[in-house]
């Protein structure tokens, strides 16, 4: 766990205050919470073993210091839970509950455990409970919207502790006593002001300072804003601020009154930028986001964001790159200002500028990985300097840091419904950037969500071509995670959409994928039939490489079905196609598959001759791993024919080939299983070119 300094309204401090890592007040609440950990639960009192983790609830209004108290409690007791400390936020800045599947996925990722793409919420929650079953874990669930969110994530072991933060009681979770927060004590309130203003202005007029704390009702977030306002005005008296707040009477909460004062004191451009931060996805802001929303330079936006941090209006997020967070307690106030101060058209334009800037950044993030392409280098040089990254590593760091905001931007853009063109471009570039930097397998969980968003837009806008592409991508991800039935349904729907769009690529790809799904389920007759339909289309369009590959897939289906004669004919057709296309490596693999089928058919001598021929073609293709696999197959065949001495020679050759490959700097491969190697030789794993 990384300890972070936080102040009493949940805002992380920066600079010197962060180094001091001081926490104000809440002594009584901390004592009660720590005692509650040791308190015997109802199950224990009744003689039963507690079936689930103990839940501690910290309840209070946003800005009351509830998150800061939870973080301090976690810091104090973390040494008892030495396995892992996990954190998750259960609500978006606007109060929308985060789906359980997203939270469970993030917590599993925190445990460095796999999270299958497209897995259901129940499956992910069960995987999380299983992962925590034998751990002493401490889980902080911040900003819970309801009891159902927390209940779904509770570990099924009393050795774990869950600290939940909410606005009110979590009715439905048994044996939970809320620790309800009010204002700070006066001494702590004065110390919070002192952190911003210095001690002199507080000690010279202690009564005025106490009056200011009283006007703020000792509300931590309100005191933070008041302290920031005073710090920006060294000549302003504490008494003047207290008097100003008193004259406003009971108009709104203490937080809203202080916020109004701070907001109205800002220059017009800064005030406009501040309220537009309510449009920032997931409440996360960087200088590019602020600059695009306000229509100013990145440098000016960066300076303004730092000023907002000093005033207590933003939280600086500790990261290698400048990033900020809109405090949850201020989000409703900013949102209300945008509705009264900005016209809908202006807000839509700001959103469009933000999405356009994000698309340009994602393009730059992807293009910088294509270092070997002169066209990519030229394209990168043509981009504005502000959106260029100095290195691929810097681009990957930015993508990893901004990932939550980028995914939220895609969700918000699709939900908006008025910016679908920008939303489609954003999702396309986001997919390409993630694949370029993280790889398809690592990014699969995020890609699944993006492709579902693409499908939503395609259905809403009646775009059958994009619908087919999204369905194919989703089907591929379903198939990779073992949900073959779901994948088959996706592929059939993609086939219908491809036919509606008159898109031969989508229809051919869908037919081949339907065949692959049937092959996976063991329905070899239907697999061969669908591969044959895809083959007919490829032949009609003169797509010879794809046709040769499909001959191989048909041969594989016949092999699994035990129809070795038909399999041999299809492999020979595949070999002829690869030979005409000049694809030496594929020709060698087809020969190796033919040799396997001949062995299955009870023709070992014929298989031996074919295997020798395949070795020669693999040598021409310079495919060392295939050569080694074929040498091992030759050894197995020779042993079957009663020649162990020759078999040993071929095994030695295979070991030498693999040793030479490792000596040249290649990572040491796993032991070759030629049957597995060649069984997947013709599998199609690529995704659609359409994003």
Residue, then its C-alpha position, 0 to 999 in steps of 0.5 A: x500500500x502506498x500511503x498518501x497524505x490527505x486533508x480532512x475533506x478527502x483532498x490529497x495535499x501537495x507540497x510541504x503539507x503532503x510531506x508532513x502527512x498530518x491528519x486533523x481531528x476525528x480522534x473519537x471517530x478513529x477510536x470507535x472505528x478501531x474498537x468496532x474491528x475488535x467488537x464481537x459480531x452478532x454471529x459470534x455472540x450467537x455461537x456461530x462463526x462469522x461467514x463474511x468480512x466485517x464491514x465498517x461504515x463511515x457515513x457523511x455528506x460529500x466534503x465532510x472528510x469521510x474519505x480522509x477518515x477512511x484513508x487514515x483508518x486504513x493507514x493505521x490498521x493496514x499492518x494487520x492485513x499484510x496480504x493486500x490493501x484494495x481501493x475502489x470508488x463505487x460512484x461516478x462524479x455525478x453520482x451514477x453508481x459504478x456497475x459491479x462488474x467494473x468494480x470487481x474487474x478493477x479489484x481483480x486487476x489490483x490483485x494481478x489476477x486475470x479478468x476475462x473479457x465480457x465476463x458477467x458481473x456475478x462471475x467476476x464477483x465470485x472470482x473476487x470472493x474466491x481470490x480473497x478467500x485465503x487472504x487477510x485483505x483490507x478493502x476500501x469501498x469509497x462513495x457507495x451508492x447503495x448496499x447492493x454494491x457493497x454486498x456483491x463485493x464482500x469477501x466470504x471470510x471473516x479475516x478480511x475487513x471492508x471499510x465502506x464510505x457512503x452518504x447514509x446507512x447501508x440498509x441490508x448489510x447486517x451487523x453494520x453500525x455507521x460512524x456518522x460524521x459532522x463538522x470538525x472540532x474547533x481546534x482542528x478547524x483552526x489548524x486547517x485554516x492555519x495550514x493555508x493562511x499561516x499562524x499569524x493571521x489566526x493568532x492575531x484575531x482568534x475570535x474572528x477565526x473561531x467565528x469563521x469556523x462557526x460560519x463554515x459549521x466546521x465543514x472541512x471542504x468549506x474550511x479548505x476553500x476559505x483557507x485557499x481564498x485567504x491564502x490568495x489574499x494576504x491582506x484580507x482579514x479573517x474577520x472580513x471573510x467571516x462577516x461576509x459569510x454571515x451576511x449571506x445568512x442561510x442561503x445554501x450550505x456553508x460549502x455552497x456559500x464559500x464556493x460562491x465567494x471563491x468562484x465570483x472572485x475568479x477572473x472570467x476566463x478562469x471561472x469559465x474553465x472551472x465550471x467547464x471541468x464538470x464535463x471532464x470524464x470521470x472527473x479527471x482533468x489534465x492540461x490538455x482536457x482543460x485547454x480543449x474545454x476552455x479553448x486556450x493553450x495547454x500552458x495557460x490551462x496548466x497554470x490555471x489548474x495549479x491555481x485551482x489546486x491552491x484555492x482548494x477547488x481541485x485535487x492534484x493526483x500524484x502521478x508522473x504527469x500532471x493530472x487533477x481530480x474534481x472533488x466530488x463535493x464540488x461537482x454538483x456546484x460546478x454542474x449547476x453553474x454550467x446549466x445557468x451560465x452556459x448555453x447548451x450549444x456552448x457546452x456541446x462545442x466544449x465537449x466536441x473540442x475535448x473529444x477532438x483533442x483526445x482523438x488527436x492525442x490517441x492518434x499521436x500515441x499510436x503513430x509513435x509506435x510505428x517507428x519503422x514507417x516513414x509514412x508514420x514519421x511524416x504523419x507524426x511530424x505534421x501534428x501540432x507539437x502540443x499533441x506529440x509525445x517525445x517517445x513511445x514510453x511516454x505515450x504508453x505512460x500517458x495512455x496507462x495514466x489516462x485510461x480511466x478518463x479515456x474509457x469514461x470519455x467513450x461512454x459519455x460520448x456514446x450516451x450523449x447521442x449528439x456526437x456519434x461521429x466523434x464518438x466513433x473516431x474516438x473509439x477507433x483510435x482508442x482501440x488502435x492505441x491500446x492494441x499498439x501499446x498493451x497488446x490485444x490480449x492484455x487490453x481485451x477486457x477494455x476492448x470488449x466494453x469499447x466494442x459494445x459501445x460501437x455496437x450501440x452507436x451502429x444500431x442507433x445510427x443504422x450502420x450495418x457495416x460497423x455493426x458487423x465489425x463490432x459483432x465480429x470483434x465481440x465474437x472473437x473475444x467471446x470465443x477466446x474466453x470460452x463462451x463459444x455459444x455466445x460467440x456463435x450468436x455474435x457471428x451469425x448476427x454479424x453475417x446478417x449485418x454484413x449481408x445487409x451492408x453488402x460487405x464481402x469482407x464481413x460476410x466472408x469473415x463471419x462465415x469462417x468464424x461461424x465454421x470455427x465456432x462449430x469446430x470448437x463445439x465438435x460439430x465437424x460437419x457444420x464446420x466443414x459446411x461453413x468453411x466451404x461457403x466461405x471458400x466459395x466466396x473467396x474463390x469467386x472474388x479471386x482471393x487466393x491466399x484466403x482460399x488456400x487458408x480455408x482449404x486447410x480449415x476444411x481439412x482440419x474439420x475432416x481430420x477431426x471427423x476421421x474423414x482422412x481421405x477428404x482431409x488429404x485432398x483438402x490439404x493438397x489443395x491448400x498446398x497448391x494454393x500456397x505454392x501458387x501464392x509463393x507462401x513457402x512457410x504456409x506450404x511447409x505447414x500444409x505439408x506437415x499437416x498432410x503428413x500427420x493425416x497420412x499417419x492417422x490413416x495408417x500410412x507411416x511410410x508415406x507420412x515419412x516421405x511427406x515429412x521429409x519434404x516438409x522439412x526441406x520446405x521449412x528450411x527454405x522458409x527459415x522457420x526454425x521452430x517448424x523444422x524442430x517440430x517436424x524433426x520430432x514428428x519424424x522421430x515419432x514416426x521412425x519409432x513407430x516403424x521400428x527404427x529407434x536409432x534414427x529417431x534419436x538422431x532426429x530428436x538430437x537435430x530438433x534440440x540443436x535447432x532450438x538451441x541455436x535459436x536461443x543462442x541467437x537471442x530469442x527467448x527459450x520456447x516452451x517444449x514443442x508439441x507438434x500436434x498442438x503446433x500444427x493443429x492451430x496453424x490455420x486458425x484465424x485470430x485477427x480482428x476486423x480492420x473496421x474499428 
